[in-house]
């Protein structure tokens, strides 16, 4: 039988899936805005290494710090939890890649496309572009 402290140690050995997801969303928003880890760290009084740990899910982001990030990155706190699979709390992922494809989201092409999309001032045009892209992706990949 394991002692309480051994169980706590086992639980803290691996990053929590929610922490990984929240960190990934932090990284996504930071990169979409063209900010570096150093930029974000300086804005909240942390090193870029600490930002790296947050983004990997190695360190949990406290509520106050998450609020600070939401203000700096101009998103609601809920943004960091958006698109989180419902069963995430029950399953431990093998890697960050099982949550969503980080490499695809962070590719230069994806970032350019997303930045260009958000630079379109007219919401109707953005919506039309989104519908066009969605239609094209469904037609090219019927399993979507």
DSSP file (Angstrom, degrees, kcal/mol; ACC not computed):
  #  RESIDUE AA STRUCTURE BP1 BP2  ACC     N-H-->O    O-->H-N    N-H-->O    O-->H-N    TCO  KAPPA ALPHA  PHI   PSI    X-CA   Y-CA   Z-CA
    1    1 A X              0   0    0      0, 0.0     2,-0.3     0, 0.0     0, 0.0   0.000 360.0 360.0 360.0 139.7    0.0    0.0    0.0
    2    2 A X        -     0   0    0      1,-0.1     2,-0.1     2,-0.0     0, 0.0  -0.645 360.0-122.5 -89.7 144.1    1.2    3.5   -0.9
    3    3 A X     >  -     0   0    0     -2,-0.3     4,-2.1     1,-0.1     5,-0.2  -0.361  29.6-105.3 -76.7 165.3    1.4    6.3    1.7
    4    4 A X  H  > S+     0   0    0      1,-0.2     4,-2.5     2,-0.2     5,-0.2   0.913 121.5  51.6 -57.4 -45.0   -0.5    9.5    1.0
    5    5 A X  H  > S+     0   0    0      1,-0.2     4,-2.2     2,-0.2    -1,-0.2   0.846 108.0  52.3 -65.5 -32.8    2.8   11.4    0.2
    6    6 A X  H  > S+     0   0    0      2,-0.2     4,-2.3     1,-0.2    -1,-0.2   0.893 109.9  49.0 -67.8 -38.7    3.7    8.7   -2.3
    7    7 A X  H  X S+     0   0    0     -4,-2.1     4,-2.3     2,-0.2    -2,-0.2   0.913 111.2  49.1 -66.2 -42.1    0.4    9.0   -4.0
    8    8 A X  H  X S+     0   0    0     -4,-2.5     4,-1.7     1,-0.2    -2,-0.2   0.916 111.0  50.6 -62.3 -42.3    0.7   12.8   -4.1
    9    9 A X  H  X S+     0   0    0     -4,-2.2     4,-0.9     1,-0.2    -2,-0.2   0.903 109.7  50.4 -62.3 -41.9    4.2   12.4   -5.6
   10   10 A X  H >X S+     0   0    0     -4,-2.3     4,-0.6     1,-0.2     3,-0.5   0.901 110.3  50.0 -62.5 -40.9    2.9   10.0   -8.2
   11   11 A X  H 3< S+     0   0    0     -4,-2.3    -1,-0.2     1,-0.2    -2,-0.2   0.808 113.8  45.1 -67.8 -29.4    0.2   12.5   -9.2
   12   12 A X  H 3< S+     0   0    0     -4,-1.7    -1,-0.2     1,-0.2    -2,-0.2   0.520  92.1  81.3 -94.9  -5.3    2.6   15.4   -9.5
   13   13 A X  H << S+     0   0    0     -4,-0.9     2,-0.4    -3,-0.5    -1,-0.2   0.899  95.5  44.1 -65.1 -39.8    5.3   13.5  -11.5
   14   14 A X  S  < S-     0   0    0     -4,-0.6     3,-0.1    -3,-0.2    -1,-0.0  -0.827  98.4-101.5-108.0 143.9    3.4   14.0  -14.8
   15   15 A X        -     0   0    0     -2,-0.4     2,-0.2     1,-0.1    43,-0.1  -0.324  40.7-109.9 -60.6 143.4    1.9   17.2  -15.9
   16   16 A X     >  -     0   0    0     41,-0.4     4,-2.2     1,-0.1     3,-0.2  -0.532  21.7-126.0 -71.3 138.1   -1.9   17.4  -15.5
   17   17 A X  H  > S+     0   0    0      1,-0.2     4,-2.3    71,-0.2     5,-0.1   0.846 111.4  53.2 -56.3 -34.6   -3.7   17.2  -18.9
   18   18 A X  H  > S+     0   0    0      2,-0.2     4,-3.0     1,-0.2    -1,-0.2   0.918 107.8  50.1 -67.3 -41.7   -5.6   20.4  -18.0
   19   19 A X  H  > S+     0   0    0      1,-0.2     4,-2.5    -3,-0.2    -2,-0.2   0.887 110.9  50.2 -62.5 -38.3   -2.3   22.2  -17.2
   20   20 A X  H  X S+     0   0    0     -4,-2.2     4,-2.3    37,-0.2    -2,-0.2   0.922 112.6  46.6 -64.7 -44.0   -0.9   21.0  -20.6
   21   21 A X  H  X S+     0   0    0     -4,-2.3     4,-2.3     2,-0.2    -2,-0.2   0.944 113.5  47.1 -64.1 -48.4   -4.0   22.3  -22.4
   22   22 A X  H  X S+     0   0    0     -4,-3.0     4,-2.1     1,-0.2    -2,-0.2   0.915 113.6  49.5 -60.7 -43.2   -4.0   25.7  -20.6
   23   23 A X  H  X S+     0   0    0     -4,-2.5     4,-2.4    -5,-0.2    -1,-0.2   0.884 109.2  52.0 -62.9 -38.8   -0.3   26.1  -21.3
   24   24 A X  H  X S+     0   0    0     -4,-2.3     4,-2.6     2,-0.2    -1,-0.2   0.882 109.3  49.3 -64.7 -38.3   -0.9   25.2  -25.0
   25   25 A X  H  X S+     0   0    0     -4,-2.3     4,-2.5    55,-0.3     5,-0.2   0.863 109.1  53.4 -68.7 -35.6   -3.6   27.8  -25.3
   26   26 A X  H  X S+     0   0    0     -4,-2.1     4,-2.5     2,-0.2    -2,-0.2   0.940 111.7  45.3 -61.0 -47.3   -1.2   30.3  -23.6
   27   27 A X  H  X S+     0   0    0     -4,-2.4     4,-2.8     2,-0.2     5,-0.3   0.919 111.4  53.0 -63.1 -44.1    1.4   29.5  -26.2
   28   28 A X  H  X S+     0   0    0     -4,-2.6     4,-2.3     1,-0.2    -2,-0.2   0.946 113.0  42.4 -56.8 -51.2   -1.1   29.7  -29.1
   29   29 A X  H  X S+     0   0    0     -4,-2.5     4,-1.6     1,-0.2    -1,-0.2   0.908 113.7  52.2 -65.6 -41.8   -2.3   33.1  -28.1
   30   30 A X  H  <>S+     0   0    0     -4,-2.5     5,-2.4    -5,-0.2     4,-0.2   0.936 113.0  44.2 -59.3 -47.0    1.2   34.4  -27.4
   31   31 A X  H ><5S+     0   0    0     -4,-2.8     3,-1.2     1,-0.2    -1,-0.2   0.860 108.3  57.6 -69.9 -34.2    2.4   33.3  -30.8
   32   32 A X  H 3<5S+     0   0    0     -4,-2.3    -1,-0.2    -5,-0.3    -2,-0.2   0.844 108.0  48.3 -62.5 -31.5   -0.6   34.6  -32.6
   33   33 A X  T 3<5S-     0   0    0     -4,-1.6    -1,-0.3    -3,-0.2    -2,-0.2   0.461 116.5-117.1 -86.7  -1.3    0.1   38.0  -31.2
   34   34 A X  T < 5 +     0   0    0     -3,-1.2     2,-0.3     1,-0.2    -3,-0.2   0.740  65.5 144.6  74.2  22.4    3.8   37.7  -32.3
   35   35 A X      < -     0   0    0     -5,-2.4    -1,-0.2    -6,-0.2     2,-0.2  -0.678  42.0-135.8 -94.8 148.1    5.1   37.9  -28.7
   36   36 A X     >  -     0   0    0     -2,-0.3     4,-2.2     1,-0.1     5,-0.2  -0.510  27.2-109.3 -92.0 167.6    8.1   36.0  -27.5
   37   37 A X  H  > S+     0   0    0      1,-0.2     4,-2.7     2,-0.2     5,-0.2   0.868 122.9  53.9 -62.5 -35.3    8.3   34.1  -24.2
   38   38 A X  H  > S+     0   0    0      2,-0.2     4,-2.9     1,-0.2     5,-0.2   0.917 106.1  51.8 -65.0 -43.6   10.7   36.8  -23.0
   39   39 A X  H  > S+     0   0    0      2,-0.2     4,-1.8     1,-0.2    -2,-0.2   0.944 114.0  43.1 -56.5 -49.5    8.1   39.5  -23.9
   40   40 A X  H  X S+     0   0    0     -4,-2.2     4,-1.1     1,-0.2    -2,-0.2   0.915 114.2  50.6 -65.7 -43.3    5.4   37.8  -21.9
   41   41 A X  H >X>S+     0   0    0     -4,-2.7     5,-3.4     1,-0.2     4,-0.8   0.923 109.4  50.3 -60.4 -45.6    7.7   37.0  -19.0
   42   42 A X  H ><5S+     0   0    0     -4,-2.9     3,-0.5     1,-0.2    -1,-0.2   0.870 105.5  57.8 -60.7 -36.8    8.9   40.6  -18.8
   43   43 A X  H 3<5S+     0   0    0     -4,-1.8    -1,-0.2     1,-0.2    -2,-0.2   0.776 118.5  30.5 -66.7 -26.2    5.3   41.9  -18.7
   44   44 A X  H <<5S-     0   0    0     -4,-1.1    -1,-0.2    -3,-0.7    -2,-0.2   0.312 116.7-104.2-115.9   7.4    4.5   39.8  -15.7
   45   45 A X  T <<5S+     0   0    0     -4,-0.8     2,-0.3    -3,-0.5    -3,-0.2   0.839  79.8 119.7  77.3  33.6    7.9   39.8  -14.0
   46   46 A X      < -     0   0    0     -5,-3.4    -1,-0.3    -6,-0.2    -2,-0.2  -0.833  63.6-106.8-124.6 164.1    8.9   36.2  -14.9
   47   47 A X     >  -     0   0    0     -2,-0.3     4,-1.6     1,-0.1     3,-0.3  -0.475  30.9-114.5 -82.8 161.4   11.7   34.6  -16.8
   48   48 A X  H  > S+     0   0    0      1,-0.2     4,-2.3     2,-0.2     5,-0.1   0.815 117.1  62.5 -65.1 -27.4   11.2   33.1  -20.2
   49   49 A X  H  > S+     0   0    0      2,-0.2     4,-2.1     1,-0.2    -1,-0.2   0.891 101.8  49.7 -64.1 -38.1   12.1   29.7  -18.6
   50   50 A X  H  > S+     0   0    0     -3,-0.3     4,-2.3     2,-0.2    -1,-0.2   0.897 109.2  51.6 -67.1 -38.8    9.0   30.0  -16.3
   51   51 A X  H  X S+     0   0    0     -4,-1.6     4,-2.8     2,-0.2    -2,-0.2   0.911 107.9  53.3 -62.4 -41.2    6.8   30.9  -19.3
   52   52 A X  H  X S+     0   0    0     -4,-2.3     4,-2.0     1,-0.2     6,-0.3   0.922 108.3  49.8 -57.6 -44.7    8.2   27.7  -21.0
   53   53 A X  H  X>S+     0   0    0     -4,-2.1     5,-1.5     1,-0.2     6,-1.4   0.900 111.4  48.5 -63.4 -40.9    7.3   25.7  -18.0
   54   54 A X  H ><5S+     0   0    0     -4,-2.3     3,-0.7     1,-0.2    -1,-0.2   0.937 111.2  50.2 -61.7 -46.2    3.7   27.1  -18.0
   55   55 A X  H 3<5S+     0   0    0     -4,-2.8    -2,-0.2     1,-0.3    -1,-0.2   0.810 112.0  46.9 -67.0 -30.1    3.4   26.5  -21.8
   56   56 A X  H 3<5S-     0   0    0     -4,-2.0    -1,-0.3    -5,-0.2    -2,-0.2   0.622 111.9-119.3 -82.1 -13.9    4.5   22.8  -21.4
   57   57 A X  T <<5S+     0   0    0     -4,-0.9   -41,-0.4    -3,-0.7   -37,-0.2   0.547  80.2 124.2  84.0   7.5    2.2   22.3  -18.5
   58   58 A X  S   <S+     0   0    0     -5,-1.5     2,-0.4    -6,-0.3    -4,-0.2   0.848  76.0  37.3 -68.8 -33.6    5.2   21.5  -16.3
   59   59 A X  S    S-     0   0    0     -6,-1.4     2,-0.2    -9,-0.1    -2,-0.2  -0.964  90.3-122.0-118.9 137.6    4.1   24.2  -13.9
   60   60 A X        -     0   0    0     -2,-0.4     2,-0.6     1,-0.1    -6,-0.1  -0.551  22.2-128.9 -77.1 138.9    0.5   25.0  -13.0
   61   61 A X        -     0   0    0     -2,-0.2    -1,-0.1    -7,-0.1   -39,-0.0  -0.801  24.7-132.3 -90.1 122.0   -0.7   28.5  -13.7
   62   62 A X     >  -     0   0    0     -2,-0.6     4,-2.7     1,-0.1     5,-0.2  -0.240  22.4-107.1 -69.6 162.1   -2.4   30.0  -10.7
   63   63 A X  H  > S+     0   0    0      1,-0.2     4,-2.1     2,-0.2     5,-0.1   0.900 118.6  48.0 -59.1 -45.1   -5.7   31.8  -11.0
   64   64 A X  H  > S+     0   0    0      1,-0.2     4,-2.1     2,-0.2    -1,-0.2   0.904 113.4  47.3 -64.3 -41.5   -4.2   35.3  -10.5
   65   65 A X  H  > S+     0   0    0      2,-0.2     4,-2.6     1,-0.2    -2,-0.2   0.894 109.9  53.2 -67.3 -39.7   -1.5   34.7  -13.0
   66   66 A X  H  X S+     0   0    0     -4,-2.7     4,-2.3     1,-0.2    -2,-0.2   0.895 108.5  50.7 -62.2 -39.2   -4.0   33.3  -15.5
   67   67 A X  H  X S+     0   0    0     -4,-2.1     4,-2.1     2,-0.2    -1,-0.2   0.924 108.9  51.5 -62.6 -44.2   -6.0   36.5  -15.1
   68   68 A X  H  X S+     0   0    0     -4,-2.1     4,-2.5     1,-0.2    -2,-0.2   0.929 110.5  48.7 -57.5 -45.9   -2.9   38.6  -15.7
   69   69 A X  H  X S+     0   0    0     -4,-2.6     4,-2.7     1,-0.2    -1,-0.2   0.900 108.2  54.0 -61.8 -40.4   -2.2   36.6  -18.9
   70   70 A X  H  <>S+     0   0    0     -4,-2.3     5,-2.3     1,-0.2     4,-0.4   0.896 111.0  46.1 -62.6 -38.4   -5.8   37.0  -20.1
   71   71 A X  H ><5S+     0   0    0     -4,-2.1     3,-0.6     3,-0.2    -2,-0.2   0.924 115.0  46.0 -68.6 -44.9   -5.5   40.8  -19.7
   72   72 A X  H 3<5S+     0   0    0     -4,-2.5    -2,-0.2     1,-0.2    -1,-0.2   0.859 118.5  41.7 -65.7 -36.0   -2.1   41.0  -21.4
   73   73 A X  T 3<5S-     0   0    0     -4,-2.7    -1,-0.2    -5,-0.2    -2,-0.2   0.377 108.5-123.8 -96.5   3.6   -3.2   38.8  -24.3
   74   74 A X  T < 5S+     0   0    0     -3,-0.6     2,-0.3    -4,-0.4    -3,-0.2   0.904  70.0 115.7  56.4  49.6   -6.6   40.4  -24.6
   75   75 A X  S   <S-     0   0    0     -5,-2.3    -1,-0.2    -6,-0.1    -2,-0.2  -0.962  70.1-101.8-137.4 155.7   -8.7   37.2  -24.1
   76   76 A X    >   -     0   0    0     -2,-0.3     3,-1.9     1,-0.1     4,-0.4  -0.429  36.8-111.2 -71.5 156.7  -11.2   36.1  -21.5
   77   77 A X  G >  S+     0   0    0      1,-0.3     3,-1.5     2,-0.2     4,-0.4   0.855 117.2  67.0 -55.3 -35.1   -9.9   33.6  -18.9
   78   78 A X  G >> S+     0   0    0      1,-0.3     3,-1.6     2,-0.2     4,-0.9   0.744  82.1  76.7 -60.6 -22.8  -12.2   31.1  -20.5
   79   79 A X  G X4 S+     0   0    0     -3,-1.9     3,-0.8     1,-0.3    -1,-0.3   0.876  87.8  58.7 -53.7 -38.8  -10.1   31.2  -23.6
   80   80 A X  G <4 S+     0   0    0     -3,-1.5   -55,-0.3    -4,-0.4    -1,-0.3   0.698 110.5  41.9 -68.7 -17.9   -7.5   29.1  -21.9
   81   81 A X  G X4 S+     0   0    0     -3,-1.6     3,-1.3    -4,-0.4    -1,-0.3   0.481  87.3 120.4-104.7  -6.1  -10.1   26.3  -21.4
   82   82 A X  T << S+     0   0    0     -4,-0.9     3,-0.1    -3,-0.8   -57,-0.0  -0.234  76.7  15.8 -59.7 147.9  -11.7   26.5  -24.8
   83   83 A X  T 3  S+     0   0    0      1,-0.2     2,-0.5     3,-0.0    -1,-0.2   0.657  84.9 152.6  64.6  18.9  -11.7   23.3  -26.9
   84   84 A X    <   -     0   0    0     -3,-1.3    -1,-0.2     1,-0.1    -3,-0.0  -0.685  50.7-114.7 -81.4 125.2  -10.7   21.2  -24.0
   85   85 A X    >   -     0   0    0     -2,-0.5     3,-1.6     1,-0.1     4,-0.3  -0.315  19.6-128.5 -57.7 139.9  -12.0   17.6  -24.4
   86   86 A X  T 3  S+     0   0    0      1,-0.3     3,-0.4     2,-0.1    -1,-0.1   0.793 106.6  48.4 -62.1 -30.8  -14.6   16.7  -21.9
   87   87 A X  T >> S+     0   0    0      1,-0.2     4,-1.2     2,-0.1     3,-1.2   0.295  78.2 108.2 -94.3  12.0  -12.9   13.5  -20.8
   88   88 A X  T <4 S+     0   0    0     -3,-1.6     3,-0.3     1,-0.3   -71,-0.2   0.857  73.8  56.2 -58.5 -37.4   -9.5   15.2  -20.4
   89   89 A X  T 34 S+     0   0    0     -3,-0.4    -1,-0.3    -4,-0.3    -2,-0.1   0.774 108.1  49.2 -67.2 -24.8   -9.6   15.0  -16.6
   90   90 A X  T <4 S+     0   0    0     -3,-1.2     2,-0.4    -4,-0.1    -1,-0.2   0.742 107.7  57.7 -86.5 -24.2  -10.1   11.2  -16.7
   91   91 A X     <  -     0   0    0     -4,-1.2     2,-0.6    -3,-0.3   -74,-0.2  -0.880  69.6-142.7-115.0 139.5   -7.3   10.4  -19.1
   92   92 A X        -     0   0    0     -2,-0.4   -76,-0.1   -76,-0.1    -3,-0.1  -0.882  29.4-130.9 -94.8 119.5   -3.6   11.1  -18.9
   93   93 A X        -     0   0    0     -2,-0.6     3,-0.1     1,-0.1     4,-0.0  -0.333   4.8-134.7 -71.6 152.9   -2.2   12.0  -22.3
   94   94 A X  S    S-     0   0    0      1,-0.2     2,-0.3     2,-0.0    -1,-0.1   0.829  84.5 -19.9 -71.3 -32.5    0.9   10.3  -23.7
   95   95 A X  S >  S-     0   0    0      1,-0.1     3,-1.4     0, 0.0     4,-0.4  -0.962  74.1 -89.2-162.7 172.9    2.1   13.7  -24.9
   96   96 A X  G >> S+     0   0    0     -2,-0.3     3,-1.7     1,-0.3     4,-1.3   0.835 118.4  69.5 -61.1 -31.5    1.0   17.2  -25.7
   97   97 A X  G 34 S+     0   0    0      1,-0.3    -1,-0.3     2,-0.2     6,-0.0   0.728  88.3  63.3 -61.4 -22.6    0.4   16.0  -29.2
   98   98 A X  G <4 S+     0   0    0     -3,-1.4    -1,-0.3     1,-0.2    -2,-0.2   0.735 100.9  52.4 -75.5 -19.6   -2.5   13.9  -28.1
   99   99 A X  T <4 S-     0   0    0     -3,-1.7     2,-0.3    -4,-0.4    -2,-0.2   0.933 132.8 -33.6 -80.2 -48.4   -4.4   17.0  -27.0
  100  100 A X  S  < S-     0   0    0     -4,-1.3     2,-1.5     0, 0.0    -1,-0.4  -0.941  73.4 -84.8-165.9 159.1   -4.0   18.9  -30.3
  101  101 A X     >  -     0   0    0     -2,-0.3     4,-2.2     1,-0.2     5,-0.2  -0.525  42.4-179.5 -77.1  91.8   -1.4   19.1  -32.9
  102  102 A X  H  > S+     0   0    0     -2,-1.5     4,-2.4     1,-0.2    -1,-0.2   0.887  79.2  54.6 -58.6 -42.4    0.9   21.7  -31.5
  103  103 A X  H  > S+     0   0    0      1,-0.2     4,-0.6     2,-0.2    -1,-0.2   0.903 109.0  47.6 -62.6 -40.5    3.3   21.6  -34.5
  104  104 A X  H >4 S+     0   0    0      1,-0.2     3,-0.7     2,-0.2     6,-0.3   0.918 113.7  47.4 -65.9 -42.8    0.5   22.2  -37.0
  105  105 A X  H 3< S+     0   0    0     -4,-2.2    -2,-0.2     1,-0.2    -1,-0.2   0.855 115.9  44.7 -66.1 -34.0   -0.9   25.2  -34.9
  106  106 A X  H 3< S+     0   0    0     -4,-2.4    -1,-0.2    -5,-0.2    -2,-0.2   0.432  83.8 122.7 -93.2   0.9    2.6   26.7  -34.5
  107  107 A X  S <X S-     0   0    0     -3,-0.7     4,-2.4    -4,-0.6     5,-0.2  -0.283  72.1-120.6 -63.4 150.6    3.7   26.3  -38.1
  108  108 A X  H  > S+     0   0    0      1,-0.2     4,-2.4     2,-0.2     5,-0.2   0.888 113.4  53.2 -58.4 -41.1    4.7   29.5  -39.8
  109  109 A X  H  > S+     0   0    0      2,-0.2     4,-2.3     1,-0.2    -1,-0.2   0.922 109.4  47.7 -62.1 -45.0    2.0   29.0  -42.5
  110  110 A X  H  > S+     0   0    0     -6,-0.3     4,-2.6     1,-0.2     5,-0.2   0.916 112.2  49.3 -62.9 -43.6   -0.7   28.6  -39.9
  111  111 A X  H  X S+     0   0    0     -4,-2.4     4,-2.6     2,-0.2     5,-0.2   0.902 110.9  49.7 -64.3 -40.9    0.4   31.6  -38.0
  112  112 A X  H  X S+     0   0    0     -4,-2.4     4,-2.5    -5,-0.2    -1,-0.2   0.924 112.4  48.3 -62.2 -43.6    0.5   33.7  -41.1
  113  113 A X  H  X S+     0   0    0     -4,-2.3     4,-2.3     2,-0.2    -2,-0.2   0.922 113.3  46.4 -63.1 -44.9   -3.0   32.6  -42.1
  114  114 A X  H  X S+     0   0    0     -4,-2.6     4,-2.4     2,-0.2    -2,-0.2   0.908 113.0  49.0 -67.0 -41.8   -4.4   33.3  -38.7
  115  115 A X  H  X S+     0   0    0     -4,-2.6     4,-1.1    -5,-0.2    -1,-0.2   0.921 111.9  48.9 -63.5 -42.4   -2.8   36.7  -38.4
  116  116 A X  H  < S+     0   0    0     -4,-2.5     4,-0.5    -5,-0.2     3,-0.4   0.909 110.1  52.6 -62.4 -41.2   -4.1   37.6  -41.9
  117  117 A X  H >< S+     0   0    0     -4,-2.3     3,-1.4     1,-0.2    -2,-0.2   0.936 110.7  45.8 -59.3 -48.5   -7.6   36.4  -40.9
  118  118 A X  H 3< S+     0   0    0     -4,-2.4    -1,-0.2     1,-0.3    -2,-0.2   0.643 102.9  65.3 -74.5 -12.8   -7.7   38.6  -37.8
  119  119 A X  T 3< S+     0   0    0     -4,-1.1     2,-0.7    -3,-0.4    -1,-0.3   0.579  77.0 100.2 -81.3  -9.5   -6.3   41.6  -39.7
  120  120 A X    <   -     0   0    0     -3,-1.4     6,-0.1    -4,-0.5    -3,-0.0  -0.686  61.7-162.1 -76.2 117.1   -9.6   41.6  -41.8
  121  121 A X        +     0   0    0     -2,-0.7     2,-0.6     4,-0.0    -1,-0.2   0.796  65.1  81.6 -74.0 -29.7  -11.6   44.3  -40.1
  122  122 A X     >  -     0   0    0      1,-0.2     4,-2.3     2,-0.0     3,-0.2  -0.689  64.2-156.7 -86.2 117.4  -15.0   43.4  -41.4
  123  123 A X  H  > S+     0   0    0     -2,-0.6     4,-2.5     1,-0.2    -1,-0.2   0.827  93.2  55.9 -62.4 -33.2  -16.6   40.6  -39.4
  124  124 A X  H  > S+     0   0    0      2,-0.2     4,-2.4     1,-0.2    -1,-0.2   0.901 108.2  47.3 -67.0 -40.0  -18.9   39.6  -42.3
  125  125 A X  H  > S+     0   0    0      2,-0.2     4,-2.6     1,-0.2    -2,-0.2   0.923 112.2  50.2 -66.3 -43.5  -15.9   39.1  -44.6
  126  126 A X  H  X S+     0   0    0     -4,-2.3     4,-2.6     1,-0.2    -2,-0.2   0.929 111.1  49.4 -58.6 -44.8  -14.1   37.1  -41.9
  127  127 A X  H  X S+     0   0    0     -4,-2.5     4,-2.4     1,-0.2    -1,-0.2   0.907 111.4  48.7 -62.0 -42.6  -17.2   34.9  -41.4
  128  128 A X  H  X S+     0   0    0     -4,-2.4     4,-2.3     2,-0.2    -1,-0.2   0.898 111.2  50.0 -63.9 -40.8  -17.4   34.3  -45.2
  129  129 A X  H  X S+     0   0    0     -4,-2.6     4,-2.7     2,-0.2    -2,-0.2   0.904 110.0  51.1 -64.1 -41.4  -13.8   33.4  -45.4
  130  130 A X  H  X S+     0   0    0     -4,-2.6     4,-2.8     2,-0.2     5,-0.2   0.937 110.6  48.3 -60.0 -47.2  -14.2   31.0  -42.5
  131  131 A X  H  X S+     0   0    0     -4,-2.4     4,-2.5     1,-0.2    -2,-0.2   0.894 111.8  50.3 -62.3 -39.9  -17.2   29.3  -44.2
  132  132 A X  H  X S+     0   0    0     -4,-2.3     4,-2.7     2,-0.2    -2,-0.2   0.944 112.4  46.1 -61.9 -48.7  -15.2   29.1  -47.5
  133  133 A X  H  X S+     0   0    0     -4,-2.7     4,-2.4     1,-0.2    -2,-0.2   0.906 113.3  49.6 -61.9 -41.9  -12.2   27.5  -45.7
  134  134 A X  H  X S+     0   0    0     -4,-2.8     4,-2.3     2,-0.2    -1,-0.2   0.918 111.6  49.0 -63.4 -43.2  -14.5   25.1  -43.8
  135  135 A X  H  X S+     0   0    0     -4,-2.5     4,-2.2    -5,-0.2    -2,-0.2   0.917 112.4  47.7 -62.3 -44.8  -16.2   24.1  -47.0
  136  136 A X  H  X S+     0   0    0     -4,-2.7     4,-1.8     1,-0.2    -1,-0.2   0.887 112.0  49.7 -64.5 -39.0  -13.0   23.5  -48.8
  137  137 A X  H  X S+     0   0    0     -4,-2.4     4,-1.4     2,-0.2     7,-0.2   0.883 110.8  49.2 -70.3 -36.5  -11.5   21.5  -46.0
  138  138 A X  H  < S+     0   0    0     -4,-2.3     6,-0.2     1,-0.2    -1,-0.2   0.903 112.1  49.2 -66.6 -40.8  -14.7   19.3  -45.8
  139  139 A X  H  < S+     0   0    0     -4,-2.2     3,-0.3     1,-0.2    -2,-0.2   0.821 115.0  43.4 -68.9 -30.8  -14.6   18.7  -49.5
  140  140 A X  H  < S+     0   0    0     -4,-1.8     2,-0.3     1,-0.3    -1,-0.2   0.676 126.5  31.6 -87.8 -17.3  -10.9   17.8  -49.5
  141  141 A X    ><  -     0   0    0     -4,-1.4     3,-2.2    -5,-0.2    -1,-0.3  -0.730  66.3-174.1-139.7  87.2  -11.2   15.6  -46.4
  142  142 A X  T 3  S+     0   0    0     -3,-0.3    -1,-0.1     1,-0.3    -4,-0.1   0.652  80.7  67.3 -60.4 -15.8  -14.6   13.9  -46.2
  143  143 A X  T 3         0   0    0      1,-0.2    -1,-0.3     0, 0.0    -5,-0.1   0.605 360.0 360.0 -80.4 -10.1  -13.9   12.5  -42.7
  144  144 A X    <         0   0    0     -3,-2.2    -1,-0.2    -6,-0.2    -2,-0.1   0.477 360.0 360.0 -70.5 360.0  -13.8   16.0  -41.1
